Amino acid sequence: QVQLVESGGGLAQAGGSLRLSCAASGRTFTGYTMGWFRQAPGKDREFVAAITRNGINQYYADSVKGRFTISRANAINTVHLQMNSLKPEDTAVYYCAAGTTSVVFGTPPDYWGQGTQVTVSS
């Protein structure tokens, strides 16, 4: 089992920034590709970003490319999502997830966090 706990959500103005964090515990953190997903009201959950086990490769949804940056600190079992140039359409519940690299291509992750709300006002 892997337990994932997100933090750092909140309210931001359009053009502003927020930094999400996800703390992992349980099974070996470095054994998983880590990802972020989001779900807006009335919409399906969607992929946002992922980072491979060694941190070398990152993947992004087209909608956030160039604005969001995913990173991980394996020594402290943490993954971050730096969100810049926020837009109202980024408003959603953001979920941390752990799985294989195939999460980028639609394979459901093995583990999910409980989610953290991000609200961007115009």
Solvent accessible surface area in square Angstrom, and as a share of the most:
residue,aa,sasa,rsa
1,Q,138,0.61
2,V,11,0.06
3,Q,89,0.40
4,L,11,0.05
5,V,88,0.51
6,E,8,0.04
7,S,61,0.39
8,G,39,0.38
9,G,30,0.29
10,G,30,0.29
11,L,128,0.63
12,A,12,0.09
13,Q,139,0.62
14,A,48,0.38
15,G,58,0.56
16,G,25,0.24
17,S,60,0.39
18,L,33,0.17
19,R,119,0.43
20,L,0,0.00
21,S,27,0.17
22,C,0,0.00
23,A,55,0.43
24,A,10,0.08
25,S,57,0.37
26,G,60,0.58
27,R,146,0.53
28,T,94,0.55
29,F,6,0.03
30,T,59,0.34
31,G,38,0.37
32,Y,28,0.11
33,T,4,0.02
34,M,1,0.00
35,G,1,0.01
36,W,0,0.00
37,F,17,0.07
38,R,15,0.06
39,Q,65,0.29
40,A,24,0.19
41,P,119,0.75
42,G,92,0.88
43,K,138,0.58
44,D,126,0.65
45,R,90,0.33
46,E,79,0.35
47,F,38,0.16
48,V,1,0.00
49,A,0,0.00
50,A,0,0.00
51,I,4,0.02
52,T,17,0.10
53,R,140,0.51
54,N,100,0.51
55,G,21,0.20
56,I,125,0.64
57,N,73,0.38
58,Q,74,0.33
59,Y,69,0.26
60,Y,50,0.19
61,A,24,0.18
62,D,124,0.64
63,S,63,0.41
64,V,0,0.00
65,K,119,0.50
66,G,81,0.78
67,R,31,0.11
68,F,5,0.02
69,T,73,0.43
70,I,3,0.02
71,S,45,0.29
72,R,30,0.11
73,A,35,0.27
74,N,50,0.25
75,A,106,0.82
76,I,121,0.61
77,N,57,0.29
78,T,16,0.10
79,V,0,0.00
80,H,30,0.13
81,L,0,0.00
82,Q,47,0.21
83,M,0,0.00
84,N,58,0.30
85,S,59,0.38
86,L,2,0.01
87,K,82,0.35
88,P,56,0.35
89,E,120,0.54
90,D,0,0.00
91,T,35,0.20
92,A,1,0.01
93,V,42,0.24
94,Y,0,0.00
95,Y,32,0.12
96,C,0,0.00
97,A,2,0.01
98,A,1,0.01
99,G,2,0.02
100,T,80,0.46
101,T,47,0.27
102,S,41,0.26
103,V,4,0.02
104,V,29,0.17
105,F,160,0.67
106,G,62,0.60
107,T,64,0.37
108,P,101,0.64
109,P,14,0.09
110,D,86,0.44
111,Y,40,0.15
112,W,95,0.33
113,G,9,0.09
114,Q,113,0.50
115,G,13,0.12
116,T,21,0.12
117,Q,88,0.39
118,V,0,0.00
119,T,51,0.30
120,V,8,0.04
121,S,44,0.28
122,S,129,0.83
